[in-house]
Amino acid sequence: MLKSFFHSGFIVRDIETAIDFYTNVLGFQLETRTERHGAFIDQVLGFTGAHIKGAFVTLGEGHQLELIQYLSPESKEIRINRNDLGAAHIAFYVEDIDKFYNDKSAQGLSPINQPAEHRDDNGTLIRKVMYAQDPDGNWLEFVELL
């Protein structure tokens, strides 16, 4: 029986670059770093000779994001579109999405568009939303509730 969420994870090209982006650009805190190889991680991942570096980052709300760099087997460069089967994203609440868009775009976030406005049936603006990618192409969604 499921109890709760534990974490979400992204595969990254370089663990140091990813930690820098998530901590210095998006404001996460680094919780832990890991490096694993051997029988345990081989069994977990299903790869013989698996060797990974990882880090857990958090916004302090309980849910963690795990960043994983595969040293062995090496990751392949594959870009997944938002509509491809297997594509995933993580969504975050933000304050002042327009300022967030301008500030974070200048720091390396790759939005696909400016924030979109969502209005209810009466025309009242209820939220603004934008999609973006991190430096490794992982999909991120940002939402401002109004």
C-alpha positions, 0 to 999 in steps of 0.5 A, a space after each residue: 500500500 502506498 503511503 506518500 510521495 518520497 521524491 522525484 528524480 531527473 537524470 542530468 549530464 553533470 551533477 555539479 552543473 545541475 546542483 548549481 542550477 537548482 540551488 543558485 538559479 531556482 533557490 533549492 537547498 542541497 540536502 545530500 550528495 551520494 555516489 553509488 556503485 556495486 551490487 545494491 545499485 546494480 540491482 536497483 537500477 538493473 544495470 551491471 556495473 552501474 555507477 552514479 553520482 547523485 544529490 537531493 535538493 529541496 525547497 524545504 516543503 518535504 518533497 525532494 528532487 533527486 538529481 542523478 548523473 550516470 557515470 556507467 552506463 553513460 546517458 545518451 543525449 535524447 531530447 523528449 518533447 512535452 507530448 512524448 510518451 514517457 515525458 514527465 515534468 515537475 510543477 512549482 508554485 511561484 510568486 510573481 511569475 512575470 518577475 520570475 520569468 524575467 529574472 530566471 530566464 537571464 540566469 539560464 532557465 529556458 522557458 518555451 513561452 512567456 507566462 500564459 494567463 488562465 481565466 475562468 468563465 467570467 473572465 477573471 484571471 485565476 492563474 498564470 502558467 509557464 513551461 521551461 527546461 533545465 540545462 539538461 532538458 528536464 521539463 519544469 512547470 511554474 504556476 502563480 495562483 492569483 
